[in-house]
Amino acid sequence: MLLGRDVAPVLDAMMAAGGKLFKGVRTPVAAHPDPAVRSNPVPAPEGLILSKAFIEGARELSKRNLVLDLWVYQSQLEDVTALATLIPDLQLVVNHAGGSLGVGPYAQKRSLHFQAWQDRLFHLAQCPNVVIKLGGFGMPIMGLGFSEQTLPPTSLALAHTIQPYIDTCIDLFGHSRCLFESNFPVDKGSFSYAVIWNAFYRVSASWSDEKRRKVFSQNAL
């Protein structure tokens, strides 16, 4: 993406090689000034999303009707909103429920940080070109503690913990702009593949069949 406009021939070559299977680019740009907030071995530079080169590269994706898939922390959601507003024809996918944080400075006053995450998501949801993935809850950076437990959670316990996050995303984006994700193998250190999908079914038990199909079948894209 940092090639800017020069990424065009790279995208064209990938489209030619992948045919209809090539849908877009996933870019982990998660960054935070506090060293305690880390999920990537080599974090991206801060402000990368709104750098000139990145924006130019994103425009090349938009021209080709390709998706830009982003992994960011809740502290970066304002930048994602700015990018989505700047390039309204660009389809953006925000990973891991918008990167709610629960470590470092976010380990205390959890309700306050949850509200800040929710407020930033509210503004992002006003951009119709943004959809959000529901998952990533096994990552230690979210501070939910699953990876520290002696035994992994049951699907019932997991559903109880993640439901507030999923409900918030559904309320803000609607079922048609949300999709479940397993985030495997990354989340494997916290719970099994079967448990997370059973938890998703438990969380969505009260939804209509049509709404469940939208989120489970990834109709958002």
C-alpha positions as CSV (number, residue, x, y, z in Angstrom):
1,M,0.0,0.0,0.0
2,L,2.9,2.4,0.6
3,L,3.8,2.2,-3.1
4,G,1.0,4.7,-3.5
5,R,-0.1,5.1,-7.2
6,D,2.7,2.7,-8.1
7,V,0.8,-0.2,-6.5
8,A,-1.5,-0.2,-9.6
9,P,0.6,-2.7,-11.7
10,V,0.9,-4.9,-8.7
11,L,-2.8,-5.0,-8.2
12,D,-3.4,-5.6,-11.9
13,A,-0.9,-8.5,-11.9
14,M,-2.7,-10.0,-8.8
15,M,-6.1,-9.6,-10.4
16,A,-4.8,-11.4,-13.6
17,A,-3.2,-14.2,-11.6
18,G,-6.1,-14.6,-9.1
19,G,-9.0,-14.0,-11.5
20,K,-12.3,-13.7,-9.6
21,L,-10.6,-15.2,-6.5
22,F,-8.7,-12.0,-5.8
23,K,-11.0,-9.7,-3.9
24,G,-8.7,-7.2,-2.1
25,V,-5.9,-6.5,0.3
26,R,-5.7,-7.2,4.0
27,T,-3.3,-4.8,5.8
28,P,-2.5,-5.0,9.5
29,V,-1.9,-1.3,10.5
30,A,-2.6,-1.7,14.2
31,A,-0.4,0.7,16.2
32,H,-0.4,2.4,19.6
33,P,2.2,4.7,21.3
34,D,2.2,2.6,24.5
35,P,4.5,-0.5,24.2
36,A,2.1,-2.5,26.4
37,V,-0.4,-2.4,23.6
38,R,1.0,-4.8,21.0
39,S,-0.5,-7.5,18.9
40,N,1.9,-7.5,16.0
41,P,5.6,-8.3,16.4
42,V,6.4,-5.3,14.2
43,P,3.8,-2.6,14.7
44,A,2.9,-0.3,11.9
45,P,4.0,3.4,12.1
46,E,1.4,5.6,13.7
47,G,-0.7,7.6,11.3
48,L,0.0,5.2,8.5
49,I,-3.7,5.1,7.4
50,L,-3.8,8.7,6.6
51,S,-0.4,9.0,5.0
52,K,-0.3,10.3,1.4
53,A,1.1,7.0,0.0
54,F,-1.5,4.9,1.8
55,I,-4.4,7.0,0.6
56,E,-3.1,6.9,-3.0
57,G,-2.8,3.1,-2.7
58,A,-6.3,2.9,-1.3
59,R,-7.6,4.9,-4.3
60,E,-6.1,2.4,-6.6
61,L,-8.0,-0.4,-4.8
62,S,-11.2,1.6,-5.2
63,K,-10.7,2.1,-8.9
64,R,-10.6,-1.7,-9.3
65,N,-13.5,-2.4,-7.0
66,L,-11.2,-4.2,-4.6
67,V,-11.7,-4.4,-0.8
68,L,-9.3,-2.9,1.8
69,D,-9.3,-5.1,4.9
70,L,-7.9,-3.4,8.0
71,W,-6.8,-4.5,11.5
72,V,-6.7,-1.5,13.7
73,Y,-7.1,-0.7,17.4
74,Q,-10.0,1.3,18.8
75,S,-7.7,4.2,19.2
76,Q,-7.3,4.3,15.4
77,L,-11.0,4.2,14.4
78,E,-11.1,7.9,13.8
79,D,-8.5,7.5,11.1
80,V,-10.5,4.7,9.5
81,T,-13.5,7.0,9.5
82,A,-11.5,9.8,7.9
83,L,-10.3,7.4,5.2
84,A,-13.8,6.0,4.5
85,T,-15.1,9.5,4.2
86,L,-12.2,10.6,1.9
87,I,-12.8,7.6,-0.5
88,P,-16.5,6.9,-0.3
89,D,-16.3,4.3,-3.2
90,L,-13.7,2.2,-1.3
91,Q,-15.1,-0.9,0.4
92,L,-13.5,-1.1,3.8
93,V,-13.7,-4.1,6.1
94,V,-12.7,-3.5,9.8
95,N,-11.4,-6.6,11.5
96,H,-11.9,-8.0,15.0
97,A,-14.9,-5.9,16.1
98,G,-13.0,-2.6,15.8
99,G,-10.0,-3.6,18.0
100,S,-11.4,-3.1,21.5
101,L,-8.5,-2.9,23.9
102,G,-8.1,-4.3,27.4
103,V,-4.3,-4.2,28.2
104,G,-1.8,-1.5,29.3
105,P,-3.7,1.8,29.9
106,Y,-6.9,0.1,28.9
107,A,-6.8,-2.6,31.6
108,Q,-8.4,-0.4,34.2
109,K,-11.8,1.5,33.9
110,R,-13.0,-1.1,31.4
111,S,-16.5,0.5,31.2
112,L,-15.0,3.8,30.3
113,H,-12.9,2.4,27.5
114,F,-15.8,0.3,26.2
115,Q,-17.8,3.4,25.9
116,A,-15.0,5.1,24.0
117,W,-14.8,2.1,21.6
118,Q,-18.5,2.3,21.2
119,D,-18.5,6.0,20.5
120,R,-15.8,5.7,17.8
121,L,-17.7,2.8,16.2
122,F,-20.8,4.9,16.1
123,H,-19.1,7.5,13.9
124,L,-17.5,4.9,11.7
125,A,-20.9,3.2,11.2
126,Q,-22.1,6.4,9.5
127,C,-19.9,5.5,6.6
128,P,-22.0,3.2,4.4
129,N,-18.8,1.8,2.7
130,V,-17.6,0.1,5.9
131,V,-18.5,-3.3,7.2
132,I,-17.2,-5.0,10.3
133,K,-16.0,-8.5,11.2
134,L,-17.2,-9.9,14.5
135,G,-14.3,-11.9,16.1
136,G,-10.8,-11.9,17.4
137,F,-12.0,-12.2,21.0
138,G,-9.3,-14.7,21.8
139,M,-6.5,-12.2,21.3
140,P,-4.9,-11.2,24.7
141,I,-4.9,-7.6,23.6
142,M,-8.6,-7.4,24.1
143,G,-8.1,-8.2,27.8
144,L,-10.8,-10.8,28.1
145,G,-8.5,-13.2,29.8
146,F,-9.3,-16.4,28.0
147,S,-5.6,-17.2,27.3
148,E,-4.7,-16.9,31.0
149,Q,-7.3,-19.4,32.2
150,T,-6.4,-22.9,33.3
151,L,-9.2,-24.3,31.2
152,P,-10.7,-22.8,28.0
153,P,-14.2,-21.4,28.2
154,T,-17.3,-23.2,27.2
155,S,-19.3,-21.8,24.3
156,L,-21.9,-20.6,26.9
157,A,-19.3,-18.7,28.9
158,L,-17.7,-17.3,25.8
159,A,-21.1,-16.2,24.4
160,H,-21.9,-14.4,27.6
161,T,-18.6,-12.5,27.5
162,I,-18.6,-11.5,23.8
163,Q,-22.3,-10.7,23.5
164,P,-22.0,-7.0,24.5
165,Y,-19.4,-6.5,21.8
166,I,-21.4,-8.3,19.1
167,D,-24.6,-6.6,20.1
168,T,-22.9,-3.2,19.9
169,C,-21.7,-3.8,16.4
170,I,-25.0,-5.2,15.2
171,D,-26.9,-2.2,16.7
172,L,-24.5,0.3,14.9
173,F,-23.9,-1.4,11.6
174,G,-26.9,-3.6,11.2
175,H,-26.9,-7.3,10.3
176,S,-26.2,-6.6,6.6
177,R,-22.9,-4.9,7.4
178,C,-21.5,-7.4,9.9
179,L,-19.9,-10.9,9.4
180,F,-18.6,-13.5,11.8
181,E,-15.0,-14.4,11.7
182,S,-13.1,-17.2,13.5
183,N,-9.7,-15.5,13.5
184,F,-8.0,-18.9,13.5
185,P,-5.3,-20.0,14.2
186,V,-4.6,-16.8,16.2
187,D,-7.4,-17.4,18.7
188,K,-6.5,-21.0,19.2
189,G,-4.6,-20.1,22.3
190,S,-7.9,-19.1,24.0
191,F,-10.6,-21.5,22.8
192,S,-11.3,-24.1,20.1
193,Y,-12.7,-23.5,16.6
194,A,-15.9,-25.4,17.5
195,V,-16.4,-23.4,20.7
196,I,-16.2,-20.0,19.0
197,W,-18.7,-20.9,16.3
198,N,-21.1,-22.4,18.9
199,A,-20.8,-19.2,20.8
200,F,-21.7,-17.2,17.7
201,Y,-24.8,-19.4,17.3
202,R,-25.7,-18.8,21.0
203,V,-25.3,-15.0,20.6
204,S,-27.5,-15.0,17.5
205,A,-30.2,-17.4,18.9
206,S,-32.8,-14.6,19.1
207,W,-32.2,-13.3,15.6
208,S,-34.5,-14.1,12.7
209,D,-33.3,-16.7,10.2
210,E,-32.8,-14.0,7.6
211,K,-30.5,-12.0,9.9
212,R,-28.5,-15.0,10.9
213,R,-28.0,-15.9,7.3
214,K,-26.6,-12.5,6.5
215,V,-24.0,-12.5,9.2
216,F,-23.0,-16.2,8.9
217,S,-22.9,-16.3,5.1
218,Q,-20.8,-13.1,4.8
219,N,-23.5,-11.4,2.6
220,A,-22.0,-8.1,3.8
221,L,-19.4,-8.4,1.0
